[in-house]
Amino acid sequence: MSGGDQRSAEALDVLHEISGLLNTGLDKNSLSILVQLCEMGVNPGALIHVVQELRREGAARAEESVAGGLTLD
């Protein structure tokens, strides 16, 4: 691994630790993708909105799935 790759990996490790301390729920792969998008110029605020919306939709689908599996006899 080159010096730059090593520093990038270490930086991602630190970011992942901070993410864990803040209870973001982001895994290392998701965090890496979000960092790359920011480095490409994507607005971090917009990314926050997208992540929150995806989480809401995921939770709603999970609730629908659970509710759909319940039967009242």
All heavy atoms as TSV, in Angstrom:
chain	resi	resn	atom	element	x	y	z
A	1	MET	N	N	0.861	-1.172	0.000
A	1	MET	CA	C	0.000	0.000	0.000
A	1	MET	C	C	0.905	1.233	0.000
A	1	MET	O	O	1.838	1.323	0.779
A	1	MET	CB	C	-0.900	-0.044	1.244
A	1	MET	CG	C	-1.953	1.033	1.276
A	1	MET	SD	S	-3.031	0.964	2.748
A	1	MET	CE	C	-4.090	-0.411	2.381
A	2	SER	N	N	0.617	2.192	-0.866
A	2	SER	CA	C	1.443	3.398	-0.932
A	2	SER	C	C	1.157	4.307	0.262
A	2	SER	O	O	0.176	4.122	0.983
A	2	SER	CB	C	1.183	4.147	-2.236
A	2	SER	OG	O	-0.076	4.771	-2.204
A	3	GLY	N	N	2.035	5.303	0.441
A	3	GLY	CA	C	1.869	6.232	1.562
A	3	GLY	C	C	0.533	6.947	1.535
A	3	GLY	O	O	-0.114	7.117	2.565
A	4	GLY	N	N	0.113	7.388	0.342
A	4	GLY	CA	C	-1.170	8.084	0.223
A	4	GLY	C	C	-2.343	7.172	0.534
A	4	GLY	O	O	-3.309	7.583	1.192
A	5	ASP	N	N	-2.256	5.923	0.060
A	5	ASP	CA	C	-3.321	4.960	0.346
A	5	ASP	C	C	-3.391	4.653	1.837
A	5	ASP	O	O	-4.473	4.510	2.398
A	5	ASP	CB	C	-3.096	3.660	-0.442
A	5	ASP	CG	C	-3.309	3.819	-1.935
A	5	ASP	OD1	O	-3.944	4.807	-2.349
A	5	ASP	OD2	O	-2.824	2.951	-2.687
A	6	GLN	N	N	-2.219	4.551	2.462
A	6	GLN	CA	C	-2.156	4.275	3.899
A	6	GLN	C	C	-2.788	5.421	4.688
A	6	GLN	O	O	-3.560	5.191	5.615
A	6	GLN	CB	C	-0.701	4.061	4.350
A	6	GLN	CG	C	-0.540	3.771	5.824
A	6	GLN	CD	C	-1.120	2.423	6.227
A	6	GLN	OE1	O	-1.186	1.497	5.428
A	6	GLN	NE2	N	-1.560	2.333	7.467
A	7	ARG	N	N	-2.473	6.649	4.301
A	7	ARG	CA	C	-3.049	7.814	4.992
A	7	ARG	C	C	-4.557	7.873	4.785
A	7	ARG	O	O	-5.305	8.201	5.711
A	7	ARG	CB	C	-2.381	9.097	4.510
A	7	ARG	CG	C	-1.008	9.324	5.121
A	7	ARG	CD	C	-0.483	10.709	4.819
A	7	ARG	NE	N	-0.318	10.964	3.402
A	7	ARG	CZ	C	0.776	10.679	2.676
A	7	ARG	NH1	N	1.821	10.126	3.266
A	7	ARG	NH2	N	0.837	10.962	1.394
A	8	SER	N	N	-5.010	7.543	3.579
A	8	SER	CA	C	-6.453	7.538	3.311
A	8	SER	C	C	-7.167	6.490	4.162
A	8	SER	O	O	-8.241	6.746	4.700
A	8	SER	CB	C	-6.724	7.269	1.834
A	8	SER	OG	O	-6.274	8.321	1.038
A	9	ALA	N	N	-6.549	5.320	4.275
A	9	ALA	CA	C	-7.143	4.252	5.082
A	9	ALA	C	C	-7.186	4.654	6.553
A	9	ALA	O	O	-8.186	4.411	7.241
A	9	ALA	CB	C	-6.357	2.954	4.900
A	10	GLU	N	N	-6.109	5.284	7.026
A	10	GLU	CA	C	-6.077	5.730	8.417
A	10	GLU	C	C	-7.118	6.824	8.656
A	10	GLU	O	O	-7.788	6.827	9.694
A	10	GLU	CB	C	-4.681	6.236	8.777
A	10	GLU	CG	C	-3.652	5.132	8.880
A	10	GLU	CD	C	-2.236	5.650	9.061
A	10	GLU	OE1	O	-2.028	6.884	9.141
A	10	GLU	OE2	O	-1.323	4.808	9.123
A	11	ALA	N	N	-7.256	7.739	7.704
A	11	ALA	CA	C	-8.245	8.812	7.840
A	11	ALA	C	C	-9.653	8.220	7.886
A	11	ALA	O	O	-10.491	8.654	8.692
A	11	ALA	CB	C	-8.123	9.804	6.688
A	12	LEU	N	N	-9.913	7.221	7.047
A	12	LEU	CA	C	-11.228	6.584	7.044
A	12	LEU	C	C	-11.473	5.864	8.375
A	12	LEU	O	O	-12.591	5.900	8.907
A	12	LEU	CB	C	-11.371	5.612	5.878
A	12	LEU	CG	C	-12.734	4.947	5.733
A	12	LEU	CD1	C	-13.844	5.980	5.567
A	12	LEU	CD2	C	-12.721	3.975	4.564
A	13	ASP	N	N	-10.433	5.238	8.919
A	13	ASP	CA	C	-10.576	4.579	10.223
A	13	ASP	C	C	-10.959	5.592	11.298
A	13	ASP	O	O	-11.843	5.334	12.119
A	13	ASP	CB	C	-9.277	3.876	10.617
A	13	ASP	CG	C	-9.031	2.604	9.814
A	13	ASP	OD1	O	-9.986	2.061	9.233
A	13	ASP	OD2	O	-7.862	2.168	9.776
A	14	VAL	N	N	-10.300	6.751	11.285
A	14	VAL	CA	C	-10.599	7.796	12.277
A	14	VAL	C	C	-12.023	8.310	12.079
A	14	VAL	O	O	-12.777	8.465	13.046
A	14	VAL	CB	C	-9.571	8.945	12.191
A	14	VAL	CG1	C	-10.011	10.134	13.037
A	14	VAL	CG2	C	-8.198	8.463	12.618
A	15	LEU	N	N	-12.398	8.561	10.828
A	15	LEU	CA	C	-13.761	9.022	10.556
A	15	LEU	C	C	-14.797	7.994	10.999
A	15	LEU	O	O	-15.855	8.347	11.533
A	15	LEU	CB	C	-13.939	9.326	9.068
A	15	LEU	CG	C	-13.300	10.599	8.569
A	15	LEU	CD1	C	-13.396	10.677	7.045
A	15	LEU	CD2	C	-13.939	11.820	9.202
A	16	HIS	N	N	-14.484	6.724	10.809
A	16	HIS	CA	C	-15.415	5.676	11.217
A	16	HIS	C	C	-15.545	5.634	12.739
A	16	HIS	O	O	-16.641	5.430	13.277
A	16	HIS	CB	C	-14.970	4.317	10.666
A	16	HIS	CG	C	-15.961	3.242	10.888
A	16	HIS	ND1	N	-15.742	2.197	11.749
A	16	HIS	CD2	C	-17.210	3.055	10.371
A	16	HIS	CE1	C	-16.792	1.416	11.753
A	16	HIS	NE2	N	-17.703	1.912	10.937
A	17	GLU	N	N	-14.437	5.835	13.437
A	17	GLU	CA	C	-14.499	5.880	14.908
A	17	GLU	C	C	-15.345	7.061	15.370
A	17	GLU	O	O	-16.177	6.925	16.272
A	17	GLU	CB	C	-13.094	5.993	15.494
A	17	GLU	CG	C	-12.308	4.703	15.438
A	17	GLU	CD	C	-10.950	4.827	16.098
A	17	GLU	OE1	O	-10.849	5.507	17.144
A	17	GLU	OE2	O	-9.985	4.234	15.570
A	18	ILE	N	N	-15.142	8.226	14.758
A	18	ILE	CA	C	-15.943	9.411	15.105
A	18	ILE	C	C	-17.410	9.154	14.793
A	18	ILE	O	O	-18.293	9.481	15.591
A	18	ILE	CB	C	-15.426	10.653	14.357
A	18	ILE	CG1	C	-14.031	11.024	14.858
A	18	ILE	CG2	C	-16.392	11.826	14.505
A	18	ILE	CD1	C	-13.323	12.064	14.000
A	19	SER	N	N	-17.665	8.552	13.647
A	19	SER	CA	C	-19.031	8.220	13.249
A	19	SER	C	C	-19.693	7.323	14.285
A	19	SER	O	O	-20.861	7.508	14.634
A	19	SER	CB	C	-18.993	7.531	11.878
A	19	SER	OG	O	-20.252	7.071	11.492
A	20	GLY	N	N	-18.932	6.357	14.799
A	20	GLY	CA	C	-19.461	5.470	15.830
A	20	GLY	C	C	-19.749	6.205	17.125
A	20	GLY	O	O	-20.772	5.968	17.769
A	21	LEU	N	N	-18.855	7.105	17.505
A	21	LEU	CA	C	-19.068	7.886	18.734
A	21	LEU	C	C	-20.312	8.759	18.627
A	21	LEU	O	O	-20.980	9.030	19.627
A	21	LEU	CB	C	-17.844	8.758	19.025
A	21	LEU	CG	C	-16.572	8.004	19.425
A	21	LEU	CD1	C	-15.384	8.962	19.463
A	21	LEU	CD2	C	-16.756	7.307	20.757
A	22	LEU	N	N	-20.608	9.202	17.411
A	22	LEU	CA	C	-21.781	10.050	17.186
A	22	LEU	C	C	-23.039	9.234	16.885
A	22	LEU	O	O	-24.101	9.799	16.613
A	22	LEU	CB	C	-21.507	11.024	16.025
A	22	LEU	CG	C	-20.392	12.030	16.280
A	22	LEU	CD1	C	-20.090	12.818	15.005
A	22	LEU	CD2	C	-20.766	12.968	17.403
A	23	ASN	N	N	-22.900	7.909	16.930
A	23	ASN	CA	C	-24.035	7.000	16.679
A	23	ASN	C	C	-24.731	7.281	15.356
A	23	ASN	O	O	-25.963	7.327	15.286
A	23	ASN	CB	C	-25.040	7.072	17.840
A	23	ASN	CG	C	-24.459	6.588	19.128
A	23	ASN	OD1	O	-23.742	5.592	19.165
A	23	ASN	ND2	N	-24.731	7.303	20.202
A	24	THR	N	N	-23.945	7.456	14.301
A	24	THR	CA	C	-24.534	7.719	12.991
A	24	THR	C	C	-25.144	6.484	12.359
A	24	THR	O	O	-26.001	6.590	11.492
A	24	THR	CB	C	-23.495	8.295	12.007
A	24	THR	OG1	O	-22.500	7.293	11.745
A	24	THR	CG2	C	-22.869	9.561	12.536
A	25	GLY	N	N	-24.667	5.308	12.756
A	25	GLY	CA	C	-25.159	4.074	12.158
A	25	GLY	C	C	-24.564	3.792	10.794
A	25	GLY	O	O	-25.018	2.886	10.096
A	26	LEU	N	N	-23.545	4.561	10.401
A	26	LEU	CA	C	-22.927	4.356	9.094
A	26	LEU	C	C	-21.815	3.327	9.202
A	26	LEU	O	O	-20.961	3.415	10.080
A	26	LEU	CB	C	-22.342	5.673	8.567
A	26	LEU	CG	C	-23.338	6.780	8.260
A	26	LEU	CD1	C	-22.601	8.078	7.973
A	26	LEU	CD2	C	-24.216	6.383	7.086
A	27	ASP	N	N	-21.832	2.346	8.293
A	27	ASP	CA	C	-20.720	1.411	8.258
A	27	ASP	C	C	-19.563	2.047	7.489
A	27	ASP	O	O	-19.710	3.109	6.895
A	27	ASP	CB	C	-21.147	0.071	7.650
A	27	ASP	CG	C	-21.632	0.191	6.212
A	27	ASP	OD1	O	-21.161	1.065	5.477
A	27	ASP	OD2	O	-22.496	-0.623	5.830
A	28	LYS	N	N	-18.423	1.400	7.521
A	28	LYS	CA	C	-17.224	1.971	6.921
A	28	LYS	C	C	-17.390	2.161	5.405
A	28	LYS	O	O	-16.945	3.163	4.851
A	28	LYS	CB	C	-16.007	1.098	7.215
A	28	LYS	CG	C	-14.700	1.816	6.985
A	28	LYS	CD	C	-13.520	0.933	7.333
A	28	LYS	CE	C	-13.056	1.233	8.724
A	28	LYS	NZ	N	-11.782	0.567	9.045
A	29	ASN	N	N	-18.055	1.236	4.742
A	29	ASN	CA	C	-18.257	1.341	3.301
A	29	ASN	C	C	-19.152	2.537	2.964
A	29	ASN	O	O	-18.849	3.313	2.052
A	29	ASN	CB	C	-18.858	0.049	2.749
A	29	ASN	CG	C	-18.963	0.073	1.244
A	29	ASN	OD1	O	-17.993	0.360	0.548
A	29	ASN	ND2	N	-20.146	-0.224	0.743
A	30	SER	N	N	-20.252	2.689	3.686
A	30	SER	CA	C	-21.156	3.822	3.441
A	30	SER	C	C	-20.456	5.144	3.711
A	30	SER	O	O	-20.593	6.097	2.944
A	30	SER	CB	C	-22.396	3.715	4.333
A	30	SER	OG	O	-23.119	2.554	4.040
A	31	LEU	N	N	-19.693	5.184	4.790
A	31	LEU	CA	C	-18.949	6.391	5.129
A	31	LEU	C	C	-17.944	6.724	4.032
A	31	LEU	O	O	-17.811	7.885	3.634
A	31	LEU	CB	C	-18.239	6.199	6.467
A	31	LEU	CG	C	-17.549	7.410	7.055
A	31	LEU	CD1	C	-18.528	8.548	7.284
A	31	LEU	CD2	C	-16.872	7.035	8.367
A	32	SER	N	N	-17.274	5.723	3.503
A	32	SER	CA	C	-16.308	5.923	2.426
A	32	SER	C	C	-16.985	6.515	1.192
A	32	SER	O	O	-16.461	7.441	0.567
A	32	SER	CB	C	-15.637	4.591	2.077
A	32	SER	OG	O	-14.781	4.741	0.968
A	33	ILE	N	N	-18.145	5.991	0.849
A	33	ILE	CA	C	-18.891	6.504	-0.313
A	33	ILE	C	C	-19.288	7.953	-0.086
A	33	ILE	O	O	-19.143	8.797	-0.981
A	33	ILE	CB	C	-20.122	5.620	-0.589
A	33	ILE	CG1	C	-19.669	4.247	-1.083
A	33	ILE	CG2	C	-21.058	6.292	-1.596
A	33	ILE	CD1	C	-20.774	3.208	-1.117
A	34	LEU	N	N	-19.772	8.272	1.110
A	34	LEU	CA	C	-20.177	9.646	1.406
A	34	LEU	C	C	-18.986	10.605	1.349
A	34	LEU	O	O	-19.104	11.719	0.824
A	34	LEU	CB	C	-20.862	9.715	2.770
A	34	LEU	CG	C	-22.225	9.028	2.842
A	34	LEU	CD1	C	-22.696	8.944	4.279
A	34	LEU	CD2	C	-23.240	9.730	1.962
A	35	VAL	N	N	-17.837	10.173	1.852
A	35	VAL	CA	C	-16.629	11.004	1.796
A	35	VAL	C	C	-16.227	11.239	0.346
A	35	VAL	O	O	-15.902	12.370	-0.051
A	35	VAL	CB	C	-15.475	10.360	2.599
A	35	VAL	CG1	C	-14.148	11.054	2.316
A	35	VAL	CG2	C	-15.778	10.395	4.084
A	36	GLN	N	N	-16.267	10.193	-0.458
A	36	GLN	CA	C	-15.916	10.338	-1.877
A	36	GLN	C	C	-16.857	11.306	-2.588
A	36	GLN	O	O	-16.419	12.115	-3.408
A	36	GLN	CB	C	-15.941	8.974	-2.571
A	36	GLN	CG	C	-14.809	8.065	-2.156
A	36	GLN	CD	C	-14.944	6.671	-2.737
A	36	GLN	OE1	O	-15.737	6.428	-3.641
A	36	GLN	NE2	N	-14.168	5.741	-2.209
A	37	LEU	N	N	-18.139	11.223	-2.273
A	37	LEU	CA	C	-19.098	12.145	-2.883
A	37	LEU	C	C	-18.793	13.588	-2.474
A	37	LEU	O	O	-18.854	14.497	-3.306
A	37	LEU	CB	C	-20.530	11.758	-2.510
A	37	LEU	CG	C	-21.062	10.499	-3.184
A	37	LEU	CD1	C	-22.363	10.047	-2.530
A	37	LEU	CD2	C	-21.254	10.730	-4.676
A	38	CYS	N	N	-18.454	13.801	-1.214
A	38	CYS	CA	C	-18.082	15.149	-0.759
A	38	CYS	C	C	-16.836	15.634	-1.479
A	38	CYS	O	O	-16.759	16.797	-1.894
A	38	CYS	CB	C	-17.849	15.160	0.750
A	38	CYS	SG	S	-19.351	15.028	1.729
A	39	GLU	N	N	-15.861	14.737	-1.650
A	39	GLU	CA	C	-14.636	15.113	-2.352
A	39	GLU	C	C	-14.903	15.463	-3.806
A	39	GLU	O	O	-14.176	16.242	-4.413
A	39	GLU	CB	C	-13.608	13.987	-2.256
A	39	GLU	CG	C	-13.014	13.840	-0.869
A	39	GLU	CD	C	-12.115	12.626	-0.728
A	39	GLU	OE1	O	-12.124	11.732	-1.611
A	39	GLU	OE2	O	-11.394	12.565	0.291
A	40	MET	N	N	-15.977	14.909	-4.361
A	40	MET	CA	C	-16.356	15.205	-5.748
A	40	MET	C	C	-17.189	16.481	-5.851
A	40	MET	O	O	-17.576	16.883	-6.942
A	40	MET	CB	C	-17.130	14.027	-6.344
A	40	MET	CG	C	-16.290	12.788	-6.508
A	40	MET	SD	S	-17.226	11.298	-6.953
A	40	MET	CE	C	-18.177	11.832	-8.351
A	41	GLY	N	N	-17.482	17.097	-4.702
A	41	GLY	CA	C	-18.194	18.360	-4.714
A	41	GLY	C	C	-19.668	18.309	-4.383
A	41	GLY	O	O	-20.358	19.324	-4.453
A	42	VAL	N	N	-20.161	17.122	-4.008
A	42	VAL	CA	C	-21.567	17.015	-3.630
A	42	VAL	C	C	-21.770	17.750	-2.307
A	42	VAL	O	O	-20.952	17.661	-1.395
A	42	VAL	CB	C	-21.995	15.535	-3.510
A	42	VAL	CG1	C	-23.427	15.421	-3.008
A	42	VAL	CG2	C	-21.843	14.832	-4.853
A	43	ASN	N	N	-22.862	18.470	-2.210
A	43	ASN	CA	C	-23.190	19.249	-1.012
A	43	ASN	C	C	-23.428	18.303	0.171
A	43	ASN	O	O	-24.327	17.460	0.121
A	43	ASN	CB	C	-24.450	20.071	-1.292
A	43	ASN	CG	C	-24.860	20.945	-0.141
A	43	ASN	OD1	O	-24.690	20.606	1.016
A	43	ASN	ND2	N	-25.435	22.080	-0.467
A	44	PRO	N	N	-22.644	18.430	1.250
A	44	PRO	CA	C	-22.825	17.556	2.418
A	44	PRO	C	C	-24.228	17.641	3.018
A	44	PRO	O	O	-24.772	16.632	3.476
A	44	PRO	CB	C	-21.776	18.048	3.414
A	44	PRO	CG	C	-20.752	18.747	2.592
A	44	PRO	CD	C	-21.501	19.336	1.425
A	45	GLY	N	N	-24.830	18.821	3.013
A	45	GLY	CA	C	-26.190	18.970	3.527
A	45	GLY	C	C	-27.184	18.157	2.722
A	45	GLY	O	O	-28.123	17.569	3.273
A	46	ALA	N	N	-26.980	18.123	1.406
A	46	ALA	CA	C	-27.854	17.330	0.547
A	46	ALA	C	C	-27.679	15.844	0.842
A	46	ALA	O	O	-28.656	15.084	0.843
A	46	ALA	CB	C	-27.560	17.622	-0.922
A	47	LEU	N	N	-26.441	15.427	1.101
A	47	LEU	CA	C	-26.192	14.026	1.436
A	47	LEU	C	C	-26.882	13.646	2.737
A	47	LEU	O	O	-27.451	12.559	2.854
A	47	LEU	CB	C	-24.691	13.747	1.538
A	47	LEU	CG	C	-23.920	13.738	0.227
A	47	LEU	CD1	C	-22.431	13.600	0.488
A	47	LEU	CD2	C	-24.422	12.646	-0.693
A	48	ILE	N	N	-26.827	14.537	3.720
A	48	ILE	CA	C	-27.507	14.280	4.990
A	48	ILE	C	C	-28.995	14.054	4.744
A	48	ILE	O	O	-29.595	13.118	5.264
A	48	ILE	CB	C	-27.301	15.452	5.975
A	48	ILE	CG1	C	-25.852	15.508	6.431
A	48	ILE	CG2	C	-28.245	15.347	7.171
A	48	ILE	CD1	C	-25.493	16.776	7.172
A	49	HIS	N	N	-29.582	14.920	3.931
A	49	HIS	CA	C	-31.012	14.813	3.631
A	49	HIS	C	C	-31.322	13.471	2.964
A	49	HIS	O	O	-32.294	12.800	3.323
A	49	HIS	CB	C	-31.452	15.975	2.738
A	49	HIS	CG	C	-32.882	15.921	2.356
A	49	HIS	ND1	N	-33.901	16.175	3.247
A	49	HIS	CD2	C	-33.471	15.615	1.172
A	49	HIS	CE1	C	-35.057	16.038	2.630
A	49	HIS	NE2	N	-34.816	15.691	1.368
A	50	VAL	N	N	-30.503	13.063	2.011
A	50	VAL	CA	C	-30.731	11.800	1.303
A	50	VAL	C	C	-30.616	10.620	2.258
A	50	VAL	O	O	-31.461	9.718	2.246
A	50	VAL	CB	C	-29.741	11.656	0.124
A	50	VAL	CG1	C	-29.776	10.246	-0.454
A	50	VAL	CG2	C	-30.046	12.687	-0.962
A	51	VAL	N	N	-29.582	10.604	3.100
A	51	VAL	CA	C	-29.399	9.503	4.050
A	51	VAL	C	C	-30.578	9.432	5.009
A	51	VAL	O	O	-31.123	8.349	5.266
A	51	VAL	CB	C	-28.061	9.651	4.821
A	51	VAL	CG1	C	-27.991	8.682	5.991
A	51	VAL	CG2	C	-26.880	9.451	3.878
A	52	GLN	N	N	-31.022	10.579	5.522
A	52	GLN	CA	C	-32.162	10.589	6.445
A	52	GLN	C	C	-33.432	10.101	5.760
A	52	GLN	O	O	-34.202	9.328	6.338
A	52	GLN	CB	C	-32.372	11.993	7.009
A	52	GLN	CG	C	-31.289	12.414	7.974
A	52	GLN	CD	C	-31.405	13.858	8.403
A	52	GLN	OE1	O	-31.990	14.693	7.707
A	52	GLN	NE2	N	-30.824	14.177	9.554
A	53	GLU	N	N	-33.643	10.526	4.536
A	53	GLU	CA	C	-34.843	10.099	3.803
A	53	GLU	C	C	-34.810	8.600	3.524
A	53	GLU	O	O	-35.824	7.912	3.658
A	53	GLU	CB	C	-34.974	10.888	2.501
A	53	GLU	CG	C	-36.260	10.649	1.758
A	53	GLU	CD	C	-37.505	11.040	2.535
A	53	GLU	OE1	O	-37.444	11.979	3.358
A	53	GLU	OE2	O	-38.557	10.400	2.329
A	54	LEU	N	N	-33.652	8.082	3.135
A	54	LEU	CA	C	-33.535	6.639	2.892
A	54	LEU	C	C	-33.793	5.844	4.164
A	54	LEU	O	O	-34.435	4.787	4.126
A	54	LEU	CB	C	-32.151	6.309	2.323
A	54	LEU	CG	C	-31.905	6.756	0.889
A	54	LEU	CD1	C	-30.445	6.554	0.516
A	54	LEU	CD2	C	-32.815	6.012	-0.079
A	55	ARG	N	N	-33.326	6.355	5.282
A	55	ARG	CA	C	-33.574	5.671	6.556
A	55	ARG	C	C	-35.051	5.681	6.907
A	55	ARG	O	O	-35.601	4.681	7.373
A	55	ARG	CB	C	-32.765	6.308	7.681
A	55	ARG	CG	C	-31.305	5.941	7.600
A	55	ARG	CD	C	-30.540	6.505	8.741
A	55	ARG	NE	N	-29.167	6.012	8.702
A	55	ARG	CZ	C	-28.193	6.484	9.432
A	55	ARG	NH1	N	-28.419	7.451	10.292
A	55	ARG	NH2	N	-26.984	6.000	9.322
A	56	ARG	N	N	-35.718	6.828	6.675
A	56	ARG	CA	C	-37.164	6.911	6.944
A	56	ARG	C	C	-37.926	5.922	6.067
A	56	ARG	O	O	-38.817	5.214	6.536
A	56	ARG	CB	C	-37.677	8.332	6.704
A	56	ARG	CG	C	-37.510	9.259	7.877
A	56	ARG	CD	C	-38.293	10.548	7.700
A	56	ARG	NE	N	-37.696	11.443	6.722
A	56	ARG	CZ	C	-36.752	12.334	6.987
A	56	ARG	NH1	N	-36.298	12.453	8.216
A	56	ARG	NH2	N	-36.265	13.112	6.049
A	57	GLU	N	N	-37.580	5.888	4.791
A	57	GLU	CA	C	-38.258	4.966	3.878
A	57	GLU	C	C	-38.008	3.521	4.268
A	57	GLU	O	O	-38.921	2.689	4.222
A	57	GLU	CB	C	-37.798	5.209	2.443
A	57	GLU	CG	C	-38.338	6.481	1.831
A	57	GLU	CD	C	-37.885	6.672	0.394
A	57	GLU	OE1	O	-37.456	5.690	-0.247
A	57	GLU	OE2	O	-37.961	7.814	-0.084
A	58	GLY	N	N	-36.777	3.214	4.664
A	58	GLY	CA	C	-36.458	1.857	5.094
A	58	GLY	C	C	-37.240	1.461	6.325
A	58	GLY	O	O	-37.755	0.339	6.417
A	59	ALA	N	N	-37.351	2.375	7.275
A	59	ALA	CA	C	-38.115	2.094	8.497
A	59	ALA	C	C	-39.596	1.910	8.174
A	59	ALA	O	O	-40.250	1.016	8.713
A	59	ALA	CB	C	-37.931	3.219	9.508
A	60	ALA	N	N	-40.127	2.740	7.278
A	60	ALA	CA	C	-41.541	2.632	6.905
A	60	ALA	C	C	-41.807	1.297	6.210
A	60	ALA	O	O	-42.812	0.638	6.481
A	60	ALA	CB	C	-41.944	3.793	5.999
A	61	ARG	N	N	-40.900	0.883	5.344
A	61	ARG	CA	C	-41.079	-0.403	4.662
A	61	ARG	C	C	-40.990	-1.565	5.642
A	61	ARG	O	O	-41.713	-2.546	5.515
A	61	ARG	CB	C	-40.054	-0.574	3.556
A	61	ARG	CG	C	-40.344	0.288	2.361
A	61	ARG	CD	C	-39.323	0.068	1.279
A	61	ARG	NE	N	-39.539	1.015	0.211
A	61	ARG	CZ	C	-39.714	0.651	-1.038
A	61	ARG	NH1	N	-39.696	-0.605	-1.378
A	61	ARG	NH2	N	-39.890	1.570	-1.960
A	62	ALA	N	N	-40.100	-1.445	6.610
A	62	ALA	CA	C	-39.981	-2.500	7.618
A	62	ALA	C	C	-41.264	-2.597	8.429
A	62	ALA	O	O	-41.739	-3.706	8.717
A	62	ALA	CB	C	-38.780	-2.233	8.525
A	63	GLU	N	N	-41.835	-1.444	8.788
A	63	GLU	CA	C	-43.098	-1.442	9.531
A	63	GLU	C	C	-44.218	-2.056	8.701
A	63	GLU	O	O	-45.018	-2.831	9.212
A	63	GLU	CB	C	-43.474	-0.019	9.935
A	63	GLU	CG	C	-42.692	0.526	11.093
A	63	GLU	CD	C	-43.128	1.929	11.473
A	63	GLU	OE1	O	-44.286	2.298	11.182
A	63	GLU	OE2	O	-42.316	2.646	12.066
A	64	GLU	N	N	-44.264	-1.707	7.411
A	64	GLU	CA	C	-45.294	-2.270	6.529
A	64	GLU	C	C	-45.135	-3.775	6.418
A	64	GLU	O	O	-46.121	-4.508	6.411
A	64	GLU	CB	C	-45.199	-1.640	5.138
A	64	GLU	CG	C	-45.640	-0.209	5.077
A	64	GLU	CD	C	-45.369	0.427	3.726
A	64	GLU	OE1	O	-44.890	-0.271	2.806
A	64	GLU	OE2	O	-45.623	1.634	3.587
A	65	SER	N	N	-43.886	-4.223	6.352
A	65	SER	CA	C	-43.622	-5.650	6.242
A	65	SER	C	C	-44.078	-6.387	7.488
A	65	SER	O	O	-44.700	-7.438	7.409
A	65	SER	CB	C	-42.127	-5.879	6.003
A	65	SER	OG	O	-41.833	-7.251	5.949
A	66	VAL	N	N	-43.783	-5.808	8.645
A	66	VAL	CA	C	-44.197	-6.426	9.906
A	66	VAL	C	C	-45.719	-6.401	10.019
A	66	VAL	O	O	-46.335	-7.397	10.364
A	66	VAL	CB	C	-43.542	-5.707	11.115
A	66	VAL	CG1	C	-44.175	-6.150	12.422
A	66	VAL	CG2	C	-42.051	-5.958	11.120
A	67	ALA	N	N	-46.321	-5.256	9.712
A	67	ALA	CA	C	-47.774	-5.136	9.811
A	67	ALA	C	C	-48.453	-6.047	8.809
A	67	ALA	O	O	-49.506	-6.617	9.088
A	67	ALA	CB	C	-48.198	-3.689	9.591
A	68	GLY	N	N	-47.863	-6.213	7.625
A	68	GLY	CA	C	-48.449	-7.082	6.611
A	68	GLY	C	C	-48.388	-8.547	6.992
A	68	GLY	O	O	-49.190	-9.349	6.555
A	69	GLY	N	N	-47.436	-8.892	7.854
A	69	GLY	CA	C	-47.295	-10.280	8.288
A	69	GLY	C	C	-48.216	-10.650	9.425
A	69	GLY	O	O	-48.367	-11.817	9.743
A	70	LEU	N	N	-48.858	-9.663	10.029
A	70	LEU	CA	C	-49.765	-9.927	11.148
A	70	LEU	C	C	-51.161	-10.263	10.622
A	70	LEU	O	O	-51.655	-9.624	9.701
A	70	LEU	CB	C	-49.860	-8.705	12.059
A	70	LEU	CG	C	-48.570	-8.261	12.753
A	70	LEU	CD1	C	-48.824	-7.001	13.548
A	70	LEU	CD2	C	-48.055	-9.359	13.666
A	71	THR	N	N	-51.751	-11.244	11.209
A	71	THR	CA	C	-53.132	-11.588	10.839
A	71	THR	C	C	-53.976	-11.583	12.097
A	71	THR	O	O	-53.533	-11.995	13.170
A	71	THR	CB	C	-53.219	-12.958	10.156
A	71	THR	OG1	O	-52.682	-13.943	11.038
A	71	THR	CG2	C	-52.449	-12.971	8.839
A	72	LEU	N	N	-55.174	-11.091	11.964
A	72	LEU	CA	C	-56.114	-11.076	13.086
A	72	LEU	C	C	-57.149	-12.158	12.849
A	72	LEU	O	O	-57.872	-12.124	11.875
A	72	LEU	CB	C	-56.774	-9.721	13.219
A	72	LEU	CG	C	-55.830	-8.542	13.457
A	72	LEU	CD1	C	-56.602	-7.240	13.448
A	72	LEU	CD2	C	-55.114	-8.703	14.785
A	73	ASP	N	N	-57.187	-13.130	13.727
A	73	ASP	CA	C	-58.165	-14.228	13.578
A	73	ASP	C	C	-59.334	-14.038	14.506
A	73	ASP	O	O	-59.292	-13.556	15.543
A	73	ASP	CB	C	-57.496	-15.578	13.858
A	73	ASP	CG	C	-56.467	-15.923	12.800
A	73	ASP	OD1	O	-56.666	-15.561	11.646
A	73	ASP	OD2	O	-55.460	-16.587	13.161
